[in-house]
Amino acid sequence: MPVDPSAEIEITALKWVPEMAHGLVRDIRVRWALEEAGLSYRERLLEFLGERSPEDLAEQPFGQVPAYREGDVHLFESGAIVLHIAQNSDALMPSDPAGRARTLAWVIAAIDSVEKPIWNLVEINISGGSEWGRLRRPEVEDSIRRRLGQISDWLGESDYLEDRFTAGDLMMTTVLRILRRTDFVAEYPNLAAYQARCEARPAFARALAAQLAAFKEHEPAEAA
């Protein structure tokens, strides 16, 4: 079902997160897609920590953000939301069936084949130097490099994953951003250039600014 242009769009996001998560909370993906599609939206901000209400859990069973409302359409999971927005946006998805299928494939690849090994590293880092993490780190880092190398090989000298920017590039870029405090992406110059190219899009800048504005407005005094 395409986006209903007459329906008001609402997304959930977090009021505040620590600086290390700025620009990474997954509502950034939906904000970016909406900006690329030229669709206005409002945000409903939830607490970073704390229990979710029954109403919140009815929208997002796992208590996470983002959730998405657009008239009778209620969605959760950033990949599903981005694909819903992309269905009716030439900026995010080609009109031909083959191009649409490739866009779908790249969105799923980003959140499945690429994001999973990256989050394995995040979990190791969160474990705070545990023996489990120390033993597992080499294998996880190798799996990340293998995936990044495969994307780098696919890109070659191309600007985007296919012949133009799509929702697949949007999703892949937000996944690569998880590695921003590491040198992994920099090891592949064409991949680093690709990420920078996507992040230079005005729609991304607007999405990031909107997310950071909420964090700044609700920053706790002890975090300032």
C-alpha positions as semicolon CSV with decimal commas, in nm:
position;residue;x (nm);y (nm);z (nm)
1;M;0,000;0,000;0,000
2;P;0,151;0,337;-0,099
3;V;0,177;0,630;0,139
4;D;-0,152;0,818;0,174
5;P;-0,060;1,181;0,095
6;S;-0,368;1,306;0,282
7;A;-0,285;1,130;0,610
8;E;-0,074;1,289;0,881
9;I;0,241;1,090;0,949
10;E;0,365;1,038;1,305
11;I;0,682;0,860;1,410
12;T;0,811;0,775;1,753
13;A;1,164;0,869;1,854
14;L;1,361;0,905;2,176
15;K;1,378;1,229;2,372
16;W;1,745;1,182;2,449
17;V;2,028;0,930;2,423
18;P;2,397;0,949;2,521
19;E;2,623;1,124;2,270
20;M;2,773;0,799;2,144
21;A;2,431;0,707;1,999
22;H;2,359;1,040;1,835
23;G;2,268;0,988;1,471
24;L;2,240;0,612;1,518
25;V;1,896;0,564;1,675
26;R;1,691;0,401;1,404
27;D;1,431;0,672;1,366
28;I;1,708;0,843;1,163
29;R;1,632;0,595;0,885
30;V;1,265;0,685;0,875
31;R;1,330;1,058;0,906
32;W;1,575;1,037;0,615
33;A;1,330;0,842;0,399
34;L;1,054;1,092;0,469
35;E;1,285;1,381;0,384
36;E;1,389;1,216;0,056
37;A;1,023;1,156;-0,028
38;G;0,928;1,515;0,055
39;L;0,677;1,407;0,321
40;S;0,614;1,604;0,637
41;Y;0,577;1,430;0,971
42;R;0,546;1,489;1,340
43;E;0,742;1,314;1,611
44;R;0,620;1,166;1,938
45;L;0,909;1,145;2,178
46;L;0,955;0,861;2,427
47;E;1,189;0,831;2,721
48;F;1,528;0,669;2,661
49;L;1,486;0,450;2,969
50;G;1,163;0,351;3,134
51;E;0,868;0,126;3,084
52;R;0,650;0,155;2,777
53;S;0,278;0,204;2,811
54;P;0,030;-0,052;2,677
55;E;-0,043;0,196;2,397
56;D;0,326;0,211;2,307
57;L;0,354;-0,168;2,303
58;A;0,047;-0,191;2,083
59;E;0,243;0,014;1,826
60;Q;0,582;-0,148;1,877
61;P;0,571;-0,489;2,050
62;F;0,937;-0,468;2,153
63;G;0,916;-0,122;2,307
64;Q;1,165;0,024;2,059
65;V;1,159;0,316;1,818
66;P;1,054;0,397;1,558
67;A;0,686;0,319;1,525
68;Y;0,495;0,475;1,237
69;R;0,137;0,593;1,199
70;E;-0,021;0,713;0,877
71;G;-0,398;0,703;0,889
72;D;-0,494;0,338;0,922
73;V;-0,138;0,222;0,850
74;H;0,055;0,134;1,167
75;L;0,407;-0,002;1,122
76;F;0,715;-0,093;1,323
77;E;1,069;-0,198;1,226
78;S;1,272;0,063;1,043
79;G;1,330;-0,150;0,734
80;A;0,959;-0,213;0,687
81;I;0,879;0,155;0,737
82;V;1,145;0,271;0,492
83;L;1,020;0,027;0,229
84;H;0,663;0,146;0,281
85;I;0,769;0,506;0,225
86;A;0,984;0,409;-0,074
87;Q;0,698;0,234;-0,255
88;N;0,552;0,567;-0,362
89;S;0,868;0,775;-0,389
90;D;1,072;0,806;-0,708
91;A;1,354;0,943;-0,492
92;L;1,382;0,614;-0,307
93;M;1,269;0,342;-0,546
94;P;1,271;0,306;-0,927
95;S;0,938;0,262;-1,102
96;D;1,033;-0,048;-1,303
97;P;0,976;-0,391;-1,144
98;A;1,341;-0,497;-1,176
99;G;1,467;-0,179;-1,010
100;R;1,211;-0,210;-0,731
101;A;1,314;-0,569;-0,668
102;R;1,681;-0,472;-0,646
103;T;1,599;-0,193;-0,402
104;L;1,413;-0,438;-0,182
105;A;1,706;-0,679;-0,195
106;W;1,958;-0,414;-0,086
107;V;1,742;-0,294;0,203
108;I;1,720;-0,650;0,334
109;A;2,091;-0,711;0,270
110;A;2,185;-0,405;0,475
111;I;1,985;-0,507;0,782
112;D;2,055;-0,878;0,754
113;S;2,386;-0,961;0,587
114;V;2,574;-0,646;0,694
115;E;2,422;-0,516;1,016
116;K;2,426;-0,849;1,200
117;P;2,806;-0,891;1,219
118;I;2,843;-0,523;1,304
119;W;2,606;-0,560;1,599
120;N;2,804;-0,859;1,715
121;L;3,095;-0,617;1,758
122;V;2,874;-0,368;1,940
123;E;2,774;-0,639;2,185
124;I;3,137;-0,728;2,246
125;N;3,221;-0,364;2,315
126;I;2,928;-0,334;2,553
127;S;3,050;-0,640;2,741
128;G;3,336;-0,426;2,873
129;G;3,640;-0,642;2,810
130;S;3,489;-0,973;2,914
131;E;3,675;-1,294;2,843
132;W;3,391;-1,399;2,614
133;G;3,430;-1,080;2,414
134;R;3,808;-1,102;2,398
135;L;3,794;-1,452;2,256
136;R;3,522;-1,375;2,005
137;R;3,649;-1,038;1,879
138;P;3,894;-1,165;1,611
139;E;3,629;-1,379;1,445
140;V;3,372;-1,097;1,453
141;E;3,617;-0,842;1,313
142;D;3,707;-1,082;1,033
143;S;3,338;-1,126;0,948
144;I;3,290;-0,749;0,934
145;R;3,588;-0,704;0,704
146;R;3,461;-0,984;0,483
147;R;3,125;-0,815;0,443
148;L;3,271;-0,469;0,388
149;G;3,513;-0,611;0,133
150;Q;3,224;-0,769;-0,054
151;I;3,035;-0,440;-0,065
152;S;3,353;-0,261;-0,173
153;D;3,404;-0,511;-0,454
154;W;3,044;-0,470;-0,565
155;L;3,068;-0,091;-0,568
156;G;3,394;-0,071;-0,758
157;E;3,397;0,282;-0,901
158;S;3,017;0,323;-0,893
159;D;2,853;0,597;-0,690
160;Y;2,574;0,376;-0,556
161;L;2,483;0,011;-0,509
162;E;2,278;0,022;-0,830
163;D;2,266;0,284;-1,105
164;R;2,114;0,553;-0,880
165;F;2,046;0,633;-0,514
166;T;1,769;0,421;-0,362
167;A;1,633;0,316;-0,024
168;G;1,896;0,042;-0,036
169;D;2,172;0,304;-0,018
170;L;1,989;0,485;0,260
171;M;1,969;0,171;0,468
172;M;2,325;0,061;0,392
173;T;2,462;0,402;0,491
174;T;2,285;0,397;0,827
175;V;2,432;0,053;0,892
176;L;2,785;0,165;0,801
177;R;2,747;0,460;1,039
178;I;2,742;0,218;1,331
179;L;3,115;0,171;1,265
180;R;3,192;0,544;1,278
181;R;3,418;0,517;1,586
182;T;3,631;0,252;1,415
183;D;3,861;0,237;1,113
184;F;3,677;-0,047;0,941
185;V;3,511;0,154;0,665
186;A;3,823;0,365;0,609
187;E;4,009;0,047;0,511
188;Y;3,803;0,051;0,189
189;P;3,842;0,396;0,027
190;N;3,560;0,351;-0,224
191;L;3,326;0,243;0,056
192;A;3,424;0,541;0,271
193;A;3,361;0,770;-0,027
194;Y;3,025;0,602;-0,085
195;Q;2,918;0,660;0,275
196;A;3,029;1,023;0,261
197;R;2,845;1,072;-0,068
198;C;2,519;0,943;0,079
199;E;2,559;1,142;0,401
200;A;2,615;1,458;0,195
201;R;2,257;1,443;0,068
202;P;2,049;1,739;0,197
203;A;1,772;1,504;0,309
204;F;2,013;1,323;0,541
205;A;2,133;1,653;0,688
206;R;1,775;1,754;0,764
207;A;1,695;1,417;0,920
208;L;2,005;1,425;1,139
209;A;1,939;1,783;1,248
210;A;1,583;1,692;1,351
211;Q;1,699;1,398;1,561
212;L;1,977;1,596;1,728
213;A;1,743;1,888;1,802
214;A;1,525;1,664;2,015
215;F;1,828;1,531;2,202
216;K;1,956;1,881;2,270
217;E;1,618;2,004;2,391
218;H;1,580;1,717;2,639
219;E;1,942;1,676;2,747
220;P;1,963;1,599;3,121
221;A;2,148;1,857;3,329
222;E;2,407;1,598;3,437
223;A;2,486;1,518;3,073
224;A;2,532;1,878;2,962
